């Protein structure tokens, strides 16, 4: 296998681990929101949280498209995301 093949496998593994971490973080943050929201307003708080998350994803997608359009590489975009 070439060096590029190993780099690609390593990248896939890192993205997989990144996704696992995001899944844990999202689950824990939703649990915290549910525990701290007043019971009478819990559904509204969760709905607002979902709307904010969806809006943030849309803004991130537009930002990524703009950066890629300005000549950024995917590697630079991943580095920006942390």
C-alpha positions in Angstrom: 0.0 0.0 0.0 1.3 3.5 -0.8 1.8 6.3 1.6 -1.3 8.0 0.3 -3.3 4.9 1.0 -2.2 4.9 4.7 -2.9 8.6 5.0 -6.4 8.1 3.7 -7.0 5.2 6.1 -5.7 7.3 9.0 -8.0 10.2 7.9 -11.0 8.0 7.8 -10.2 6.6 11.2 -9.8 10.1 12.7 -13.1 11.3 11.2 -14.8 8.2 12.6 -13.4 8.9 16.1 -14.3 12.6 15.7 -17.9 11.5 14.9 -18.0 9.2 18.0 -16.9 12.2 20.1 -19.5 14.4 18.6 -22.2 11.8 19.2 -21.2 11.6 22.9 -21.1 15.4 23.2 -24.5 15.9 21.5 -26.1 13.2 23.7 -24.7 14.7 26.9 -25.7 18.3 25.9 -29.2 17.3 25.2 -29.4 15.5 28.5 -28.2 18.6 30.3 -30.7 20.7 28.5 -33.5 18.3 29.5 -32.5 18.2 33.1 -32.2 22.0 33.5 -35.3 23.1 31.5 -38.4 23.7 33.6 -40.8 20.8 33.1 -43.6 23.2 31.8 -41.3 24.5 29.1 -39.1 21.5 28.3 -40.6 20.7 24.9 -40.1 24.4 23.8 -36.6 24.5 25.1 -35.7 21.3 23.2 -37.4 22.6 20.1 -35.5 25.8 20.3 -32.2 23.9 20.8 -33.0 21.8 17.7 -33.7 25.0 15.6 -30.5 26.6 16.8 -28.5 23.5 15.9 -30.1 23.3 12.4 -29.3 27.0 11.9 -25.7 26.5 12.9 -25.3 23.6 10.5 -26.7 25.6 7.6 -24.4 28.5 8.4 -21.4 26.2 8.7 -22.3 24.6 5.3 -22.5 28.0 3.6 -19.2 29.1 5.3 -17.5 25.9 4.1 -18.8 26.4 0.6 -17.5 30.0 0.6 -14.1 29.0 1.9 -13.8 26.2 -0.6 -14.8 28.6 -3.3 -12.0 30.9 -2.3 -9.5 28.2 -2.8 -9.2 26.5 0.6 -8.4 22.8 0.6 -10.4 20.2 2.5 -7.4 19.8 4.8 -7.4 23.5 5.7 -11.1 23.3 6.3 -10.8 20.3 8.6 -7.9 22.1 10.5 -10.2 25.1 11.0 -12.9 22.9 12.5 -10.5 21.7 15.1 
